[in-house]
Amino acid sequence: MELPAILKEENVEAAAELLRRYYLEPSTKTGLLSTGSYFDEWANRGDGPDVRDRITDSDAVAVSMLSVKVPAQAIIGLQEQPLATNIRNLLADIRTDVRMSDLTVAEAEATLGEGSPSWLLWQELRRTPKTRWDVGATTASKIMARKRPHLIPIWDKVIGAVVGKDTSEGQWLNWHNLFMQDPDLAGRLQRIHKLSTVQTPISELRIMDAILWRYGKDHGIKGGRAGKLGITG
């Protein structure tokens, strides 16, 4: 996976404007800010000390602000035993005090790779075959990004198209590889955040998500391959 051009040094100001629009520009139709701008801090965030290791009703509401719904059956099932205890234990093993960009290759593999607590939680949320609660990759990524915003990126078809990926498979380590390949990326994202004048505390991954989503929507993306649209590179 290649770093999208909008996240490169020469496009810092353009990226900051996209981030500003995502969080601060009212809708021309309603005059209201996008619901997505409330996702991060809704109900005092999803990674606070009191809720960091359990999926709550507030998390489901926050995820709905990103244009997906956590099915009612899933909300119930995730809070029933013994699954609730398993999820609590998995979340407890996923740190809240470290950023993806801080991880070494070995640490990223242990934190985000196959068999890691993050990977196991993803499997519990998805639960194939027949996806028992109809929680797809997009919804699962938004739940996990709510609980661990510094480690888990959001994935949907718009972002997938911008980065040239048709599926979410391997996305976490792909993003980590980009941080390793571009040591200035983390600092650049912080500069973009500052330039945008957005005051909401948001993670590096959320900064990327908001920029890529806004960029993709501006280019009319609803899905498909980004490479064909000339968006990466």
C-alpha positions as CSV (number, residue, x, y, z in Angstrom):
1,M,0.0,0.0,0.0
2,E,1.3,3.4,-0.9
3,L,0.8,6.6,1.0
4,P,-1.9,8.7,-0.7
5,A,-0.5,11.9,-2.2
6,I,-2.8,14.1,-0.1
7,L,-0.9,13.0,3.0
8,K,2.5,13.9,1.6
9,E,4.5,17.0,2.6
10,E,3.7,19.0,-0.5
11,N,0.0,18.8,0.3
12,V,0.0,19.7,4.0
13,E,-2.1,22.8,3.6
14,A,-4.7,21.1,1.4
15,A,-4.9,18.2,3.9
16,A,-5.4,20.7,6.7
17,E,-8.3,22.3,4.8
18,L,-9.9,18.9,4.3
19,L,-9.6,18.2,8.0
20,R,-11.1,21.6,8.9
21,R,-14.0,21.0,6.6
22,Y,-14.7,17.6,8.1
23,Y,-14.9,19.0,11.7
24,L,-15.8,22.6,11.4
25,E,-17.8,23.2,8.2
26,P,-21.6,23.2,8.5
27,S,-23.7,21.3,6.0
28,T,-25.1,23.5,3.2
29,K,-28.3,21.6,3.6
30,T,-28.9,21.6,7.3
31,G,-26.5,24.3,8.7
32,L,-25.3,21.7,11.2
33,L,-21.8,20.1,11.6
34,S,-21.4,16.6,10.4
35,T,-22.3,13.9,12.9
36,G,-18.9,12.4,12.3
37,S,-17.3,15.4,14.0
38,Y,-18.9,14.3,17.3
39,F,-17.6,10.7,17.1
40,D,-14.3,11.2,19.0
41,E,-15.5,12.9,22.1
42,W,-19.1,11.5,22.4
43,A,-19.9,10.5,26.0
44,N,-16.3,11.4,27.1
45,R,-14.7,9.1,24.5
46,G,-14.5,5.3,24.3
47,D,-11.0,4.8,25.7
48,G,-11.5,6.5,29.1
49,P,-10.5,4.6,32.2
50,D,-14.0,3.8,33.1
51,V,-15.1,2.3,29.8
52,R,-11.9,1.4,27.9
53,D,-12.3,-2.3,28.3
54,R,-16.0,-2.8,27.5
55,I,-18.2,-1.9,24.5
56,T,-21.0,0.3,25.7
57,D,-24.2,1.7,24.4
58,S,-22.4,5.1,24.0
59,D,-19.9,3.4,21.7
60,A,-22.8,2.2,19.5
61,V,-24.3,5.7,19.4
62,A,-20.9,7.2,18.5
63,V,-20.4,4.6,15.7
64,S,-23.8,5.5,14.3
65,M,-22.5,9.1,13.9
66,L,-20.2,7.6,11.2
67,S,-23.2,6.5,9.1
68,V,-23.3,2.9,10.2
69,K,-25.4,1.1,12.8
70,V,-24.4,-1.5,15.2
71,P,-27.2,-4.1,15.0
72,A,-29.3,-4.3,18.1
73,Q,-28.6,-8.1,18.3
74,A,-24.9,-7.3,18.3
75,I,-25.2,-4.7,21.1
76,I,-27.0,-7.3,23.2
77,G,-24.8,-10.2,22.3
78,L,-21.5,-8.3,23.0
79,Q,-22.7,-7.4,26.5
80,E,-23.8,-10.9,27.4
81,Q,-21.7,-13.6,29.1
82,P,-19.4,-15.3,28.4
83,L,-18.5,-13.1,25.4
84,A,-18.5,-9.8,27.4
85,T,-15.8,-11.2,29.6
86,N,-13.8,-12.4,26.7
87,I,-14.0,-8.9,25.0
88,R,-13.1,-7.2,28.3
89,N,-10.0,-9.4,28.6
90,L,-9.0,-8.8,25.0
91,L,-9.4,-5.0,25.3
92,A,-7.4,-5.1,28.5
93,D,-4.5,-6.5,26.5
94,I,-4.6,-3.7,23.9
95,R,-2.9,-0.6,25.2
96,T,-4.4,2.9,25.2
97,D,-1.2,4.7,25.9
98,V,0.7,4.0,22.7
99,R,0.4,5.2,19.1
100,M,0.7,3.0,16.0
101,S,3.5,5.2,14.9
102,D,5.5,4.5,18.1
103,L,5.5,0.7,17.6
104,T,8.5,-1.1,16.3
105,V,7.9,-3.8,13.6
106,A,8.0,-6.5,16.2
107,E,5.7,-4.6,18.5
108,A,3.3,-3.9,15.7
109,E,3.1,-7.6,14.8
110,A,2.4,-8.5,18.5
111,T,-0.2,-5.8,18.8
112,L,-1.9,-5.8,15.4
113,G,-0.8,-9.0,13.6
114,E,-2.6,-12.4,13.3
115,G,-3.2,-13.9,16.7
116,S,-2.8,-10.6,18.6
117,P,-5.5,-9.3,21.0
118,S,-6.6,-6.8,18.3
119,W,-6.9,-9.5,15.7
120,L,-8.8,-11.8,18.1
121,L,-11.2,-8.9,19.0
122,W,-11.8,-8.3,15.3
123,Q,-12.7,-12.0,14.9
124,E,-15.2,-11.8,17.8
125,L,-16.9,-8.7,16.3
126,R,-17.1,-10.2,12.8
127,R,-17.9,-13.7,13.8
128,T,-18.2,-15.6,10.6
129,P,-19.7,-17.8,9.2
130,K,-22.9,-16.0,8.4
131,T,-21.6,-12.9,10.4
132,R,-23.8,-13.8,13.3
133,W,-24.7,-10.1,14.0
134,D,-24.2,-8.7,10.5
135,V,-21.2,-6.6,11.8
136,G,-19.1,-6.0,8.6
137,A,-15.5,-4.8,8.4
138,T,-16.5,-1.1,8.3
139,T,-18.6,-1.4,11.5
140,A,-16.0,-3.5,13.3
141,S,-13.3,-1.0,12.4
142,K,-15.3,1.9,13.8
143,I,-16.1,0.1,17.0
144,M,-12.4,-0.7,17.5
145,A,-11.3,2.8,16.5
146,R,-13.6,4.1,19.2
147,K,-12.0,1.9,21.8
148,R,-8.4,2.2,20.6
149,P,-8.2,5.4,18.4
150,H,-4.3,5.5,18.5
151,L,-3.9,1.9,17.2
152,I,-6.9,1.0,15.0
153,P,-7.7,2.9,11.8
154,I,-11.2,3.2,10.4
155,W,-11.8,1.4,7.1
156,D,-14.7,1.8,4.7
157,K,-15.1,1.7,0.9
158,V,-14.2,5.4,0.4
159,I,-10.9,5.0,2.3
160,G,-10.3,1.7,0.6
161,A,-10.7,3.3,-2.8
162,V,-8.3,6.2,-1.9
163,V,-5.6,3.8,-0.7
164,G,-6.2,1.4,-3.5
165,K,-7.5,-1.5,-1.4
166,D,-10.6,-3.5,-2.0
167,T,-10.7,-5.2,1.4
168,S,-9.7,-4.4,4.9
169,E,-7.3,-7.4,5.0
170,G,-3.9,-6.5,6.3
171,Q,-4.8,-2.8,6.7
172,W,-3.3,-2.3,10.2
173,L,0.2,-3.6,9.4
174,N,0.0,-1.8,6.0
175,W,-0.5,1.5,7.8
176,H,2.2,0.7,10.2
177,N,4.6,0.0,7.3
178,L,3.8,3.5,6.0
179,F,4.8,5.1,9.3
180,M,8.0,3.1,9.2
181,Q,8.7,4.1,5.6
182,D,8.0,7.8,6.2
183,P,9.4,8.8,9.6
184,D,8.0,12.3,9.2
185,L,4.4,11.2,8.7
186,A,3.4,11.3,12.4
187,G,4.8,14.8,12.9
188,R,3.3,15.9,9.6
189,L,-0.2,14.7,10.7
190,Q,0.2,16.8,13.9
191,R,1.1,19.8,11.8
192,I,-1.9,19.3,9.7
193,H,-4.1,19.1,12.8
194,K,-2.7,22.4,14.1
195,L,-3.0,24.1,10.7
196,S,-6.7,23.0,10.5
197,T,-7.6,24.9,13.7
198,V,-9.6,21.9,14.8
199,Q,-9.5,21.9,18.6
200,T,-10.8,18.4,19.1
201,P,-8.1,16.1,20.4
202,I,-7.8,13.4,17.7
203,S,-5.4,10.6,17.0
204,E,-3.0,10.5,14.1
205,L,-5.1,7.7,12.6
206,R,-8.3,9.7,13.0
207,I,-6.6,12.7,11.3
208,M,-5.8,10.4,8.4
209,D,-9.2,8.9,8.3
210,A,-11.0,12.3,8.2
211,I,-8.7,13.6,5.5
212,L,-8.9,10.6,3.3
213,W,-12.7,10.3,3.6
214,R,-13.3,13.9,2.8
215,Y,-10.8,13.7,-0.1
216,G,-12.5,10.6,-1.4
217,K,-16.0,12.1,-1.2
218,D,-14.8,15.3,-2.9
219,H,-13.7,13.0,-5.8
220,G,-17.0,11.3,-6.0
221,I,-15.8,8.0,-4.6
222,K,-18.4,5.5,-3.4
223,G,-16.1,2.5,-3.8
224,G,-13.8,1.0,-6.4
225,R,-10.1,1.2,-6.9
226,A,-8.2,4.4,-6.2
227,G,-5.4,3.7,-8.7
228,K,-7.8,3.9,-11.6
229,L,-8.8,7.4,-10.4
230,G,-5.3,8.7,-10.1
231,I,-5.7,9.4,-6.4
232,T,-2.6,7.7,-5.0
233,G,1.0,8.3,-5.9
